[in-house]
């Protein structure tokens, strides 16, 4: 009887949502950093036209690496748009338990820039994944037209319920807004108190 009880307690603990106590909770700080908490696994739309380099190491905003995204609009597979969700656990569209209680955090900040300037990102977002174990809320900003220099952006989370987050960060863009495609960069994606 004691063994059965212990197994049940361990199983219950493994599906509990973690509540971070740090001042900053990272989606991405550097490639492979132990402080990263989500994976860019939720590729959407014409994802075949996307290329990711999450170890790009030239002119990053901070640290050793940043993220480079390339969208080849000429080879769009027909959706007319593409985007990516950072998820936890990876590839979780709301059907698996997991995620984090981020109700202590009041904003998500990130740095972004375009290769040429003028790249049009339809939205940057936190949350919004539905399903049995989906996000408790969502918030977005956009459209954003990027510049050639790094700029810090903020998504205000203060009046939202982020007690359960599996979709830690997301971006999406359309072929109509970027007929020649684009290359853009992200760095220091993090939740802040």
HELIX and SHEET records of a PDB file:
HELIX    1   1 UNK A    2  UNK A   14  1                                  13    
HELIX    2   2 UNK A   47  UNK A   49  5                                   3    
HELIX    3   3 UNK A   73  UNK A   75  5                                   3    
SHEET    1   A 2 UNK A  18  UNK A  19  0                                        
SHEET    2   A 2 UNK A 100  UNK A 101  1                                        
SHEET    1   B 4 UNK A  24  UNK A  28  0                                        
SHEET    2   B 4 UNK A 182  UNK A 192 -1                                        
SHEET    3   B 4 UNK A  66  UNK A  71 -1                                        
SHEET    4   B 4 UNK A  50  UNK A  56 -1                                        
SHEET    1   C 4 UNK A  24  UNK A  28  0                                        
SHEET    2   C 4 UNK A 182  UNK A 192 -1                                        
SHEET    3   C 4 UNK A 107  UNK A 114 -1                                        
SHEET    4   C 4 UNK A 151  UNK A 156 -1                                        
SHEET    1   D 5 UNK A  39  UNK A  45  0                                        
SHEET    2   D 5 UNK A  81  UNK A  87 -1                                        
SHEET    3   D 5 UNK A 167  UNK A 174 -1                                        
SHEET    4   D 5 UNK A 123  UNK A 127 -1                                        
SHEET    5   D 5 UNK A 138  UNK A 141 -1                                        
SHEET    1   E 2 UNK A 120  UNK A 121  0                                        
SHEET    2   E 2 UNK A 144  UNK A 145 -1                                        
END                                                                             
